[in-house]
Amino acid sequence: MNIKREVNITKDEPDKKEENVEIVKTEKKNIDVHVNNIRDILKIIEEYEYKPEIEYNIDLKSLHNIKEELGELDRMIGMETLKQSILDQLLYFLQELNIGKNISEYKHTVIYGSPGTGKTEVAKIIGKIYSKIGVLKKNIFKKVTRNDLIAGYLGQTAIKTRSVIDECMGGVLFIDEAYSLASKQQNDSFSKECIDTLCEALSDHKNEFMVIIAGYEEELNDTFFSSNRGLESRFIWRFKMDEYTAAEMMQIFKKKLMEQEWTIESDDILTVNWFDSKKEQFKSFGRDMEVLLSYTKIVHGRRIYGQSKELRKIINLEDMNKAYDMFLKNKNAAVKEKSSALTSMYI
């Protein structure tokens, strides 16, 4: 009989030192499965309990460790293309195909997508998954923007950028709207200093941390990647967020409604046609669904004031339509204010 030994590090109490516990593998078990999607992985987790004394042909222990994150990803509405891409990356790392002689690969990732499509949530899930399966050493996730990396004085930007990178060692540095780091002005020394520092760290510490950038594909290609030739080859993983359909936006709205323990008067109120006829106004997708829900609750509060408590938190079509009117009014006001501000700059 083949006997394999596995060393587990455990902590019985917080104040005790870590001790090695040797587990003897007394049995082998092959799990013969074909994985097509994340749901197949979740099915494996449900059907096969991990037992330390058994040597499996797949890393079942790691799968159980990331059950929560995989479930969270699977429950996210839409994103089928992205979920398949993440599955490819996950299966690659789970089989340790990234480990070997003369292998030292980048983990840095790009998430293309419009605002409100869930890029930040996906980046957080990726970070948690890779810390739990050992690809990353720490569960660190730091979201930054241009202001967090670029200083107000020449020479200070490199220091500021390095400081942020140091904080993320072992984990994930997430840069949303990364195209804002690169300026179209050729003489922007601050942007160049930041990007050059980041580019150097992407190589020097490629085994120590992961950088995820997000934004519109065209803008990232025209600004961020074109600002330094070395950036393109350092981000080998590219994920694309699909824009939500009217049906998916309806599901998002309903999901958020239920999560906040509100209900609808009738299922006929939330229809695909209602969302489809207004889809062009919801350019920020999931974010706009949050705003729409907030307005729905506000107009609902006015409608049922002074009436029976039994009517509270039950929305109807009138609430939805008035909330949409409020959404448009505030959206148009914001656009007008932005336009006035831009005009005043040139007067």
C-alpha positions as CSV (number, residue, x, y, z in Angstrom):
1,M,0.0,0.0,0.0
2,N,1.2,3.5,-0.9
3,I,1.6,5.7,2.2
4,K,1.9,9.4,1.7
5,R,2.5,11.9,4.5
6,E,1.0,15.3,4.6
7,V,2.1,18.0,7.0
8,N,-0.6,20.3,8.3
9,I,0.0,23.4,10.3
10,T,-2.6,24.0,13.0
11,K,-3.3,26.4,15.8
12,D,-5.2,25.0,18.8
13,E,-5.2,28.3,20.7
14,P,-4.3,31.9,19.6
15,D,-1.5,32.1,22.2
16,K,0.2,28.9,21.3
17,K,2.9,28.5,18.7
18,E,2.2,26.8,15.5
19,E,2.9,23.1,15.5
20,N,3.3,20.5,12.7
21,V,0.8,17.7,12.6
22,E,1.7,14.8,10.3
23,I,-1.2,13.2,8.5
24,V,-0.7,9.8,6.9
25,K,-2.4,9.2,3.6
26,T,-3.7,5.6,3.7
27,E,-6.0,5.6,0.7
28,K,-6.2,7.0,-2.8
29,K,-9.3,8.2,-4.5
30,N,-9.9,9.4,-8.0
31,I,-12.7,11.8,-8.6
32,D,-13.6,11.4,-12.3
33,V,-15.4,14.5,-13.4
34,H,-15.6,16.9,-16.3
35,V,-15.9,20.5,-15.4
36,N,-17.8,22.9,-17.7
37,N,-18.7,25.7,-15.3
38,I,-18.4,26.9,-11.7
39,R,-21.5,25.1,-10.8
40,D,-19.8,21.8,-11.6
41,I,-17.1,22.7,-9.1
42,L,-19.7,23.5,-6.5
43,K,-21.3,20.1,-7.2
44,I,-18.0,18.4,-6.5
45,I,-17.7,20.2,-3.2
46,E,-21.3,19.1,-2.2
47,E,-20.8,15.5,-3.3
48,Y,-17.3,14.8,-1.9
49,E,-16.4,15.5,1.7
50,Y,-12.7,16.2,2.2
51,K,-10.9,13.6,4.4
52,P,-7.3,14.3,5.3
53,E,-6.3,10.7,5.3
54,I,-7.3,10.3,1.6
55,E,-5.0,11.3,-1.3
56,Y,-7.2,12.7,-4.1
57,N,-6.4,13.2,-7.7
58,I,-7.7,16.8,-7.4
59,D,-7.1,19.4,-4.8
60,L,-10.3,18.8,-2.9
61,K,-9.1,20.6,0.2
62,S,-8.7,23.8,-1.7
63,L,-12.1,23.5,-3.3
64,H,-13.7,23.2,0.1
65,N,-11.7,26.2,1.3
66,I,-13.2,28.4,-1.5
67,K,-16.7,27.1,-1.5
68,E,-18.1,30.4,-0.2
69,E,-16.3,32.5,-2.8
70,L,-17.3,30.2,-5.7
71,G,-20.9,30.3,-4.5
72,E,-20.8,34.1,-4.4
73,L,-19.4,34.3,-7.9
74,D,-21.9,31.8,-9.2
75,R,-24.8,33.8,-7.8
76,M,-23.7,36.9,-9.5
77,I,-26.2,37.7,-12.3
78,G,-25.0,37.3,-15.8
79,M,-21.2,37.4,-16.4
80,E,-21.1,34.0,-18.1
81,T,-18.1,34.8,-20.2
82,L,-16.2,36.2,-17.3
83,K,-17.1,33.2,-15.1
84,Q,-15.6,30.8,-17.7
85,S,-12.4,32.9,-17.9
86,I,-12.0,32.8,-14.1
87,L,-12.7,29.0,-14.1
88,D,-9.8,28.6,-16.6
89,Q,-7.5,30.5,-14.4
90,L,-8.6,28.7,-11.2
91,L,-8.1,25.2,-12.7
92,Y,-4.7,26.2,-13.9
93,F,-3.6,27.3,-10.4
94,L,-5.3,24.4,-8.6
95,Q,-3.3,21.9,-10.5
96,E,-0.1,23.9,-9.8
97,L,0.7,24.1,-13.5
98,N,2.3,27.5,-12.7
99,I,4.9,25.8,-10.6
100,G,8.0,24.2,-12.0
101,K,11.6,24.6,-13.2
102,N,12.1,27.9,-15.0
103,I,8.5,28.8,-14.6
104,S,7.8,32.3,-13.2
105,E,4.6,33.7,-14.6
106,Y,2.6,36.9,-14.0
107,K,-0.7,36.8,-12.2
108,H,-1.6,40.4,-13.0
109,T,-5.1,40.7,-14.4
110,V,-7.3,43.1,-16.4
111,I,-11.0,43.4,-16.0
112,Y,-12.7,45.2,-18.9
113,G,-16.1,46.7,-18.3
114,S,-18.4,49.6,-17.9
115,P,-19.2,51.2,-14.5
116,G,-21.8,49.2,-12.4
117,T,-21.0,45.8,-13.9
118,G,-19.5,44.4,-10.8
119,K,-15.7,44.7,-11.5
120,T,-14.8,45.5,-7.9
121,E,-16.8,42.7,-6.5
122,V,-15.2,40.2,-8.9
123,A,-11.7,41.5,-8.1
124,K,-12.4,40.9,-4.4
125,I,-13.6,37.4,-5.0
126,I,-10.5,36.6,-7.1
127,G,-8.3,37.9,-4.3
128,K,-10.0,35.8,-1.7
129,I,-9.9,32.7,-3.8
130,Y,-6.2,33.0,-4.6
131,S,-5.2,33.7,-1.0
132,K,-7.2,30.6,0.2
133,I,-5.6,28.2,-2.4
134,G,-2.1,29.5,-1.7
135,V,-1.5,31.5,-5.0
136,L,-1.3,34.6,-2.8
137,K,0.1,34.5,0.7
138,K,-2.2,37.0,2.4
139,N,-5.8,38.0,2.2
140,I,-5.0,41.6,1.4
141,F,-7.2,43.6,-1.0
142,K,-6.5,47.3,-1.5
143,K,-8.5,49.4,-3.9
144,V,-6.8,52.6,-5.1
145,T,-7.3,55.4,-7.6
146,R,-5.0,58.0,-9.1
147,N,-5.0,60.2,-5.9
148,D,-3.7,57.3,-3.9
149,L,-0.7,56.8,-6.1
150,I,0.3,60.2,-7.5
151,A,1.7,63.0,-5.2
152,G,1.6,66.7,-5.7
153,Y,5.4,67.2,-6.0
154,L,7.9,65.8,-8.4
155,G,9.9,62.9,-6.9
156,Q,7.2,62.1,-4.3
157,T,5.0,60.0,-6.6
158,A,7.5,57.1,-6.8
159,I,7.7,57.0,-3.0
160,K,3.9,57.2,-2.7
161,T,3.4,54.4,-5.3
162,R,6.0,52.2,-3.7
163,S,4.4,52.6,-0.3
164,V,1.1,51.4,-1.7
165,I,2.7,48.5,-3.4
166,D,4.5,47.5,-0.2
167,E,1.2,47.5,1.6
168,C,-0.2,45.0,-0.9
169,M,2.7,42.5,-0.8
170,G,1.2,39.0,-0.5
171,G,-2.2,40.2,-1.7
172,V,-4.1,42.2,-4.3
173,L,-3.7,45.8,-5.5
174,F,-6.8,46.8,-7.4
175,I,-6.7,49.9,-9.5
176,D,-10.1,51.0,-10.7
177,E,-10.3,53.3,-13.8
178,A,-6.5,52.7,-14.3
179,Y,-6.6,54.8,-17.5
180,S,-6.7,57.8,-15.1
181,L,-3.1,57.1,-14.1
182,A,-1.9,57.8,-17.7
183,S,-2.1,61.3,-19.0
184,K,-2.4,62.1,-22.7
185,Q,-0.1,65.0,-22.1
186,Q,3.4,64.0,-23.1
187,N,4.9,66.2,-20.4
188,D,3.0,64.8,-17.4
189,S,6.0,63.7,-15.3
190,F,3.8,62.7,-12.4
191,S,1.9,60.0,-14.4
192,K,5.1,58.7,-16.0
193,E,6.8,58.4,-12.6
194,C,3.8,56.4,-11.2
195,I,3.5,54.1,-14.1
196,D,7.2,53.4,-14.4
197,T,7.3,52.6,-10.7
198,L,4.3,50.3,-11.0
199,C,5.7,48.6,-14.1
200,E,9.0,47.8,-12.4
201,A,7.2,46.3,-9.4
202,L,5.0,44.2,-11.7
203,S,8.1,42.3,-12.7
204,D,10.3,42.5,-9.6
205,H,7.5,41.2,-7.4
206,K,5.4,39.1,-9.8
207,N,5.5,36.1,-7.4
208,E,4.7,38.2,-4.4
209,F,1.5,40.1,-5.3
210,M,-1.2,40.5,-7.9
211,V,-2.3,43.7,-9.6
212,I,-5.8,43.9,-11.0
213,I,-6.7,46.9,-13.1
214,A,-10.2,47.7,-14.4
215,G,-11.9,50.1,-16.8
216,Y,-13.2,50.5,-20.3
217,E,-11.2,48.4,-22.8
218,E,-10.6,51.1,-25.4
219,E,-9.5,53.7,-22.8
220,L,-7.2,51.3,-21.1
221,N,-5.5,50.4,-24.4
222,D,-5.3,54.0,-25.6
223,T,-3.9,55.5,-22.3
224,F,-2.6,53.1,-19.7
225,F,-1.1,50.4,-21.9
226,S,0.2,52.8,-24.5
227,S,2.1,54.9,-21.8
228,N,4.7,52.1,-21.2
229,R,5.5,49.3,-23.6
230,G,6.3,46.9,-20.8
231,L,2.8,47.0,-19.3
232,E,1.0,45.0,-22.0
233,S,3.0,41.8,-21.5
234,R,2.8,41.9,-17.7
235,F,-1.0,41.6,-17.7
236,I,-1.5,38.1,-19.2
237,W,-5.0,37.5,-17.8
238,R,-7.9,39.5,-19.5
239,F,-11.5,39.2,-18.3
240,K,-14.4,41.0,-20.0
241,M,-17.6,42.0,-18.2
242,D,-20.6,41.6,-20.4
243,E,-23.1,44.4,-20.3
244,Y,-26.3,43.5,-18.5
245,T,-29.5,42.7,-20.5
246,A,-32.9,44.1,-19.5
247,A,-33.8,40.7,-18.0
248,E,-30.6,40.7,-15.9
249,M,-31.1,44.2,-14.7
250,M,-34.6,43.2,-13.6
251,Q,-33.0,40.3,-11.7
252,I,-30.5,42.6,-10.1
253,F,-33.2,45.0,-8.9
254,K,-35.3,42.2,-7.6
255,K,-32.4,40.6,-5.8
256,K,-31.4,43.9,-4.1
257,L,-35.1,44.4,-3.1
258,M,-35.3,41.0,-1.5
259,E,-32.0,41.4,0.3
260,Q,-33.3,44.5,2.0
261,E,-36.5,42.6,3.0
262,W,-38.8,44.5,0.7
263,T,-41.5,42.9,-1.4
264,I,-43.6,43.7,-4.5
265,E,-47.3,43.9,-4.7
266,S,-47.5,41.5,-7.7
267,D,-44.9,39.6,-9.8
268,D,-46.5,41.3,-12.8
269,I,-45.0,44.7,-11.7
270,L,-41.4,43.7,-12.5
271,T,-41.3,42.9,-16.2
272,V,-38.6,42.6,-18.7
273,N,-40.5,45.0,-20.9
274,W,-40.5,47.7,-18.2
275,F,-36.7,47.5,-17.9
276,D,-36.1,47.1,-21.6
277,S,-38.0,50.3,-22.5
278,K,-35.7,52.2,-20.1
279,K,-32.5,50.3,-20.6
280,E,-30.7,53.2,-22.5
281,Q,-31.0,55.3,-19.4
282,F,-29.3,52.7,-17.2
283,K,-25.7,53.1,-18.4
284,S,-24.2,52.2,-15.1
285,F,-26.2,49.0,-14.9
286,G,-26.0,47.5,-11.3
287,R,-25.1,50.9,-9.8
288,D,-28.2,52.4,-11.5
289,M,-30.3,49.6,-10.1
290,E,-29.2,50.6,-6.6
291,V,-30.1,54.2,-7.2
292,L,-33.5,53.2,-8.7
293,L,-34.2,51.1,-5.7
294,S,-33.4,54.0,-3.3
295,Y,-35.8,56.3,-5.2
296,T,-38.5,53.6,-5.3
297,K,-38.3,53.4,-1.5
298,I,-38.5,57.2,-1.2
299,V,-41.6,57.6,-3.3
300,H,-43.1,54.6,-1.6
301,G,-42.7,56.3,1.7
302,R,-44.6,59.3,0.5
303,R,-47.4,57.2,-1.0
304,I,-48.2,55.1,2.1
305,Y,-47.7,57.8,4.7
306,G,-50.7,57.8,7.1
307,Q,-52.0,54.5,5.8
308,S,-51.9,51.1,7.3
309,K,-48.6,49.7,8.5
310,E,-49.4,46.6,6.6
311,L,-48.6,48.5,3.4
312,R,-45.0,49.3,4.4
313,K,-42.2,47.9,2.2
314,I,-44.5,46.6,-0.4
315,I,-43.9,48.4,-3.7
316,N,-46.3,48.8,-6.6
317,L,-46.1,50.0,-10.2
318,E,-46.8,53.6,-9.2
319,D,-43.7,53.5,-7.0
320,M,-41.6,52.1,-9.8
321,N,-42.8,54.7,-12.4
322,K,-42.4,57.7,-10.1
323,A,-39.0,56.4,-9.0
324,Y,-37.9,56.3,-12.6
325,D,-39.1,59.9,-13.1
326,M,-37.0,60.9,-10.1
327,F,-34.1,58.9,-11.5
328,L,-34.2,60.8,-14.8
329,K,-34.7,64.2,-13.1
330,N,-31.6,63.7,-10.9
331,K,-29.6,62.2,-13.7
332,N,-30.4,65.1,-16.1
333,A,-29.6,67.6,-13.3
334,A,-26.2,66.0,-12.8
335,V,-25.4,66.1,-16.5
336,K,-26.4,69.8,-16.7
337,E,-24.3,70.6,-13.7
338,K,-21.3,68.9,-15.2
339,S,-21.7,70.6,-18.5
340,S,-21.9,74.0,-16.8
341,A,-18.7,73.3,-14.9
342,L,-16.9,72.4,-18.1
343,T,-18.2,75.5,-19.9
344,S,-17.1,77.8,-17.1
345,M,-13.5,76.5,-17.4
346,Y,-13.3,78.0,-20.9
347,I,-15.0,81.3,-20.2
